[in-house]
Amino acid sequence: MSHRLKNFDYASDSAYFITIVTQNREHFFGKIVNNQMILNELGRIVEKFWKEIPRHFSYVNLDEFVIMPNHMHGILRIDKSTVSSNAMIKKKPRNKNHKPEWKPGTIGVVINQFKRICTIKSREIFPDFAWQRNYYDRIIRNDDELNRIRKYIIDNPKMCDRDRNNQGLWL
């Protein structure tokens, strides 16, 4: 079952609030100390590849984000107005029977590739690392909502006892 909004074009210019959770909510990325997130090596890998998203997807801009012990929140903005259409052309599959799962230029492609590279690099250090199968998204509809979500992201380490993704993460 998809959690995506029916009939919405996830390749359209918009801001998206994304939450990605580790498998079984396992604490892979560090810990909360004095209301601040302290990233470990895996957390720094996730941070590195999140910051690199615009290098690989020129139509995506980063906004606020936070990496927590067992999940991350971030705002991604798709803005294709400044990008040539060639930048979003999907490579043809090597196997002609392979059907691409993702529509080119969508937020799903971005998250899929982000999770993929984080998994590959993280498993070099910790072979049991895994994400939950899917991710959560919310299409941000206006500036008031954008500002509320930014505040939520910034305050997330201080409020971890109230977030269901953060159960038992504070010290």
Helices and strands as residue ranges (DSSP letters): E 14-21, G 23-25, E 30-33, E 36-39, H 41-51, H 53-56, E 60-67, E 71-78, G 80-82, G 85-88, H 107-123, E 136-140, H 143-155, G 156-162, G 164-166
